[in-house]
Amino acid sequence: MLEGKQLNEKQSKRQFIFTKSVQDYLGISPGLYHVINSKEEEQEEIVGICENVNLTSLRHETNHVAFVVNNYSTLNVSYIRLQGGSDFPAALEHIRKTLTEIVPVYPVEINFMDDSFDKLYKKDENLNKMITLFSLLAILISIVGVFGLVVFETQYRKKEIGICKVMGAEVKDILIMFNKSYFLIVVGCFIVSVPVAYYCVLKWLENFASKTPIYPWVFAIAFILVALIVGVTVTLQNWRAATENPVDSIKTE
């Protein structure tokens, strides 16, 4: 609640709690209002204003919502809250039996709210799983590619590594030399891929009325993770060549 009070079902006049979007749209505040309908003029009360709520998919604009104690007409849908730990099968059977006794000819259909909301985002959850799967596959293929490239380059530059060690280069110097070149490659790929990823995510978010901003730290974390994976792969593969006897490396050439 932002202002006002909760509903009181014991009062005779109809009461409303409106969301903030309704208040902004109509410029109303809690209080009594005179309403003229087809029969007579009546008093109805706006008892409070609450935060905006989403009862539909976030793909749509936030609906103007009113919570009301309605003593004038029947409603087609009732929302019933069951306490945690309740016997759900027994509770559902009791609800179904009670409603059937009240209106025998009206079909009773019971749905859970979590199932209803799950259906709203089922397609997006499937898309999320597909993106995760293909991302992991792309990372695996990239690691295999980097591993193969490092193996080839290590063998190709084996004599160079031996000469560097003879000239006084330490193991860390050789590892830094290799990692530096691959780090520059990662930076170049990152510069190319970020605009593409940003554009794709931006176009996907356009499907939603309520959407999250695109935070720069997401791309920073992605860059750090990729750089770490490449760095570890390059370091582990070049460690053996960097620690070998340089005489053997030069001799084999």
Salt bridges, closest charged atoms under 4 A:
ASP24 OD1 - LYS20 NZ 2.74
GLU41 OE2 - HIS34 ND1 3.11
GLU44 OE2 - ARG14 NH2 2.76
GLU45 OE2 - LYS5 NZ 3.97
ASP118 OD2 - LYS122 NZ 3.75
ASP124 OD1 - ARG59 NH2 2.60
GLU153 OE2 - ARG157 NH1 2.76
GLU160 OE1 - ARG157 NE 2.91
GLU206 OE1 - LYS203 NZ 3.36
GLU244 OE1 - LYS158 NZ 3.69
